[in-house]
Structure formats: C-alpha cells, structure tokens
C-alpha cells in the first residue's frame, strides 16, 4: 500500500507567471478550497511567488478541475503526483524553490496557511501529516544549515534594492500595509534608520500600534493620504492585498523617486512616471545571494531527501493510528459507561486505565507492522478488531 500515491499537487510559481496572474489564481483557489476542501483533504499555499494546491485522495476529475481553474489565467500548470508532490512541498518549506533561496518568510507562510486551513477543517488526515513533516523539514534546514544567512525574504531584498537608488538614511519612506509583509518592511526600515517612516493601513489602529513600537508615524490608508505620501516621501513600498490599484496616479508635485510594489496581484498601476519596481524585478539581485548560498543549499537538499525517505514509515504509523482510533474511542466510552454504572469516578478511571494498558501494546504492535512493510496486513487486523468490537456492542 503506497500512502503517497493519493497525493496530488497543482503548481504555479513565479517562474511561469507574474505576480498579477499569481494573485488572480490565488483568489480562484480561495474559492476552490471552500468548495472542495470539505469533501477532500486540501491545502492551498498562496504567496507572492506561488499558488500551490495539494489534494489527498482526490479523483483525476477533481485534480483536473483544480488545474482548469488555474488555466483561466495561465496557459499551463504543473501537476505533480505522489513522491514528486511531497518532494516539491518539502523543498518549498526548505526555501529551495524560492526566488531568494533559503528565505525565511516562506516557512512562516506555510505554517500560517496550515494553521488556518486545519482550523477550517480542510487540511486533515494524512495530508495534514505530510504538511506537518514539510514544516519540520523547513525548520531543520534553517537550524542545521546557513542557507538563510543574509536577507530573510523579498521584503528585505526590496530594501537593499531601494538603498541602491536612494540614501535611506536621509530618505522619507512610506509603507502601505501593516500585515505580515508590511510590518516586516517597516521594522527593517526602522532598524536601518530612515530619516522618516510612515505606516498606512486600512485598520488605522494596527498601523498606530506598529508605529508606536518602532518610532514611526501612522496614517490611515486613504486615497488622500497615499497622495500625500507620494508628495512627501522619497520611497513608497506597497504590500497591500487588493484587486484594485492603491496607487493609480502620481501628482505632478510629487517627491517620490521610487515605488516598490510587493502586492499580489499588483497594487500599483503600470505606466506611472516614476520608477516602479515589482517582485520580478528583484530576481537579478536575488541571484547574487543565491550564488553565495549554493553550498548550504546542497546541505538543505540532503535533508529534504533524508526526510522523504522517512516519510512512508511515518505515514504508515499515522494510518494505523487513524484506523484504530475508532476502536480506542469506543473502548473508552464503554469504560466510562461501566464506571458510571459502578457509581464511582474512581471506577471509571480504573476502567479507562485498564483499556489503555490492554489496547496500547496492540496498537504499538500494529504500528511496527506497518512501519516494517506490512501495512496492508496491519490495517486489515485493525479493521477486523474494530468492526468486531463495535458490532458486538451494537
């Protein structure tokens, strides 16, 4: 029994689409997971550089339907299966598939998406186990290699880019958006000691809290305040998630020399009379750091392959735990019932302890069978025991 074969992944990255199309596909996947997620285990990762949908146990038709949603905005997408899909996810969490190799932002984005989608009930079962292992791989890579030394992500890279255009120590800078990306930008700009820093956000309280923390000035994110920043500032960073442009014109008396758009999709209109940098424009700078990280990337790849080799045994163990969970739940319910019948909480506790002492050695033996290559036999035994126990009670 190959527990990786039911895994599928539909992949679109910065290599095949710009941030604008990635943003639109990401919005498409937000709707898709709400429809398909309750029926099939699903995990969607949407960042500034990728939109990836992972499914477990989905039919060919279901996988094809997800790919079709991608093709509304791009000509083709990559579909991976089984071990190849798991390897890709492990490499993503390790930072090996990023524009900036070894970036730390991606691991946090995987963790955040995972936590949110587990709570929603979309990422579950063995897919949940696979994503958990990917996060473990990402943490191992950051701990055991130096792949992340230097700029931590594209936000840090964009600041390095800006520093090559203007003297940030003398510059007035605005950051539009106080979410994860915007907050990271603002903190790093404050550490660099920009002359003046403004933070604009739709929820003004969030901007005010961040500004108070780092010694910046908070402003509401309105058209008037954005225009005011363009007039007063040398550099404006936009990290806004929006389907409409937050900057669609530049006033004639503007002081802004550089606009950096980290929005997915784009949050700054094209064709403005000011130098505008988008995520794709950071690729050349990222490559300079990638060359320096090449040796550490080789170590990271070795960790990925080591963890992939362990994955089938880990999935076999989890599969048995899931197969036997209904038996354990049934046995504990019976123990509770017998304890209540005895009219004593101590009796209920003793009954539950007896159940655990009786069943846990059996469960551990079945787990070992599964990990030693006898998964089908272990699952069959688990189902026989569970069915017999629950049928007898019925």
FIDRENZA-451253 format. One record per residue (C-alpha): x, y, z. Coordinates in pm, whole numbers, plus 50000, padded with zeros to 5 digits. Each point is the difference from the previous one (the first is absolute). Layout:
N
      xx      yy      zz
       X       Y       Z
...
//
This chain:
394
      xx      yy      zz
   50000   50000   50000
   50158   50325   49880
   49870   50279   50224
   50165   50269   49788
   49828   49905   49675
   49671   50179   50094
   50190   50332   50030
   49965   50252   49715
   50129   50355   49961
   49907   50272   49750
   50291   50244   49979
   50044   50351   49862
   50303   50211   50097
   50178   50324   49916
   50192   49808   49733
   49684   49964   49791
   49781   50298   50093
   50039   50356   50123
   49869   50123   50333
   49682   50135   49843
   49891   49664   49860
   50117   49818   50313
   49775   50228   50203
   49700   49925   49781
   50060   49624   50015
   50040   50032   50378
   49656   50160   50024
   49864   49714   49788
   50146   49745   50243
   49845   50176   50299
   49661   49916   49853
   50108   49654   49888
   50108   49881   50344
   49668   50110   50148
   49822   49777   49747
   50235   49701   49981
   50164   50016   50344
   49700   49862   50194
   49990   49696   49768
   50373   49927   49955
   50302   50081   50214
   50152   50312   49841
   50276   50249   50073
   50049   50324   49804
   50320   50205   50021
   49972   50350   49851
   50298   50234   50031
   50149   50278   49790
   50190   49739   49799
   49768   49700   49976
   49653   49851   50009
   50003   49629   50083
   49706   49772   50073
   50065   49662   50165
   49727   49734   50007
   49987   49655   50156
   49777   49724   49866
   49853   50222   49729
   49880   49844   49674
   50159   50083   49667
   49691   50207   49920
   50036   50203   50320
   50371   50066   49940
   49919   50097   49641
   49729   50239   50118
   50252   50178   50223
   50249   50025   49712
   49723   50139   49778
   49946   50284   50247
   50370   50090   49965
   49973   49995   49620
   49746   50282   50010
   50299   50228   50054
   50304   49808   49867
   50061   49773   49704
   50134   49703   50194
   50066   49875   50352
   50213   49724   50148
   49828   49699   50160
   50212   49781   50228
   49908   49664   50155
   50109   49791   50294
   50363   50025   50104
   50067   50283   49752
   49722   50209   50157
   50133   49937   50352
   50356   50081   49890
   49885   50331   49852
   49819   50100   50320
   50305   49908   50211
   50222   50207   49771
   49760   50296   50021
   50004   49994   50381
   50380   49972   49992
   50024   50313   49784
   50154   49809   49708
   49725   50099   49755
   49999   50370   50089
   50122   50287   49784
   50232   50080   50292
   50132   49658   50100
   49970   49934   50373
   49759   50284   50074
   49839   49968   50342
   49671   50165   49905
   49875   49695   49811
   50018   49772   50305
   49785   50241   50200
   49755   50020   49710
   49972   49619   49986
   49941   49986   50377
   49740   50277   49989
   49806   49844   49711
   50018   49658   50165
   49866   50122   50336
   49716   50189   49832
   49896   49711   49776
   50020   49740   50277
   49765   50218   50207
   49764   50023   49704
   49999   49620   49968
   50155   49996   49650
   50347   49861   50077
   49956   49672   50182
   50089   49632   50010
   50323   49892   49833
   50024   50328   49806
   50024   50176   50336
   50285   49765   50091
   50183   50073   49672
   49978   50378   50049
   50113   49964   50363
   50305   49810   49879
   50072   50272   49742
   50000   50261   50278
   50235   49776   50201
   50232   49982   49698
   49996   50379   49963
   50098   50045   50365
   50277   49739   49976
   50147   50172   49696
   50007   50341   50171
   50152   49848   50316
   50259   49770   49845
   50118   50207   49702
   50095   50360   49931
   49765   50030   49704
   49812   50295   50152
   50295   50221   50090
   49950   50347   49854
   49670   50147   49877
   49708   49800   50139
   49756   50050   49714
   49882   50213   49711
   49908   50286   50233
   50360   50022   50122
   50120   49966   49641
   49778   50290   49892
   50154   50220   50270
   50349   49912   49873
   49881   50094   49651
   49863   50333   50127
   50328   50078   50179
   50176   49982   49663
   49771   50270   49862
   49969   50242   50294
   50183   50070   50324
   49756   49846   50248
   50171   50175   50290
   49879   50332   49856
   49677   49875   49846
   49636   50031   50093
   49835   49661   49947
   49639   49879   50007
   49880   49641   50039
   49647   49930   49880
   49861   49705   50195
   50072   49877   50352
   49946   49629   49944
   50278   49742   50029
   50195   50132   49700
   49942   50368   50075
   50087   49962   50368
   50322   49819   49908
   50091   50278   49757
   49926   50271   50256
   50207   49835   50275
   50302   49953   49773
   49976   50356   49867
   49986   50130   50357
   50308   49793   50089
   50183   50150   49701
   49923   50346   50136
   49803   50167   49722
   49952   50372   50051
   49620   49975   50030
   49769   49700   49981
   49625   49999   49940
   49773   49696   50032
   49660   49998   49830
   49739   49731   50056
   49626   49954   49946
   49962   49919   50370
   50161   50311   50145
   50037   49847   50348
   50229   49731   49859
   50218   50263   49832
   50007   50205   50320
   50106   49702   50211
   50286   49912   49763
   50105   50365   49969
   50016   50040   50377
   50216   49687   50023
   50264   50117   49751
   49983   50380   50025
   49815   50069   49676
   49693   50210   49914
   49668   49829   49930
   49754   50122   49739
   49670   49859   49873
   50012   49827   49662
   49787   50237   49795
   50044   50139   49648
   50078   50341   50148
   50267   49867   50236
   50161   49787   49728
   50021   50311   49778
   50147   50193   50292
   50272   49734   50043
   50083   50013   49630
   50049   50375   50036
   50212   49979   50318
   50195   49675   49976
   50302   49885   49802
   49899   49631   50001
   49660   49833   50033
   49965   49626   50062
   49662   49839   49932
   49918   49662   50156
   49623   50034   49967
   49786   49702   49902
   49736   50151   49773
   49829   49935   49670
   50009   50375   49926
   50309   50218   49967
   50085   50188   50317
   50225   50231   49794
   49860   50081   49657
   50144   50350   49948
   50286   50219   50119
   49940   50370   50069
   50207   50246   49797
   50170   50144   50309
   50094   49658   50139
   50337   49944   50168
   49992   49620   49967
   50298   49857   49809
   49924   49630   50037
   49687   49789   50050
   50042   49634   50096
   49693   49783   49942
   49998   49675   50197
   49628   49951   49945
   49858   49673   49864
   49821   50085   49777
   50164   50332   49915
   49889   50291   50217
   50169   50269   49791
   49880   50091   49652
   50240   49958   49706
   50131   50293   49797
   50054   50247   50286
   50260   50276   49945
   50207   49867   50293
   50236   49703   50017
   49784   49709   50118
   50154   49672   50116
   49798   49680   50019
   50084   49660   50145
   50132   49867   49670
   50249   50287   49983
   50172   49866   50313
   50104   49674   49830
   50345   50124   49890
   50084   50122   50350
   49870   49675   50151
   50226   49798   49772
   50308   50171   50145
   49909   49869   50344
   49900   49660   49861
   50354   49949   49870
   50137   50068   50348
   49754   49748   50151
   50066   49721   49751
   50212   49787   50233
   49743   50022   50280
   49724   49917   49750
   50173   49668   49929
   49981   49920   50373
   49634   50098   50003
   49925   49769   49707
   50160   49712   50188
   49770   50067   50298
   49697   50005   49768
   50091   49660   49852
   50073   49855   50344
   49659   50104   50129
   49827   49876   49683
   50151   49656   50057
   49845   49998   50350
   49659   50120   49885
   49842   49667   49892
   50067   49842   50342
   49865   50310   50173
   49683   49993   49789
   49957   49627   50069
   50012   50068   50372
   49744   50280   49973
   49775   49788   49779
   49984   49730   50265
   49930   50259   50269
   49707   50126   49794
   49878   49646   49927
   50002   49905   50367
   49872   50333   50138
   49634   49897   49981
   50075   49685   50200
   50176   50200   50271
   49718   50258   50012
   49741   49720   50023
   50193   49820   50275
   50042   50318   50206
   49627   50076   49968
   49919   49648   50126
   50242   50047   50290
   49834   50331   50093
   49658   49836   49985
   50110   49713   50225
   50155   50241   50246
   49677   50201   50021
   49807   49676   50049
   50225   49925   50298
   49904   50343   50131
   50358   50107   50064
   50240   50225   49810
   50289   49791   50128
   49847   49697   49831
   49970   50191   49672
   50364   50106   50022
   50107   49643   50074
   49799   49871   49703
   50159   50251   49765
   50347   49915   50129
   49928   49633   49938
   49892   50077   49643
   50320   50190   49930
   50223   49734   50151
   49821   49733   49796
   49978   50174   49663
   50317   50208   49980
   50236   49699   49962
   49775   49878   49716
   50006   50342   49833
   50379   50024   50029
   50037   49651   49849
   49781   50100   49706
   50199   50320   49950
   50321   49799   49989
   49849   49761   49746
   49902   50294   49782
   50343   50165   50024
   50171   49670   49920
   49822   49966   49668
   49691   49808   50110
   49762   50294   49976
   49717   49819   49822
   50004   49714   50250
   50008   50243   50294
   49708   50200   49861
   49801   49682   49940
   50054   49886   50360
   49908   50345   50132
   49675   50002   49801
   49909   49644   50107
   50052   50082   50369
   49817   50333   49978
   49705   49860   49808
   49970   49700   50232
   50009   50215   50315
   49747   50257   49880
   49771   49739   49842
   49988   49802   50323
   49885   50305   50191
   49735   50078   49740
//
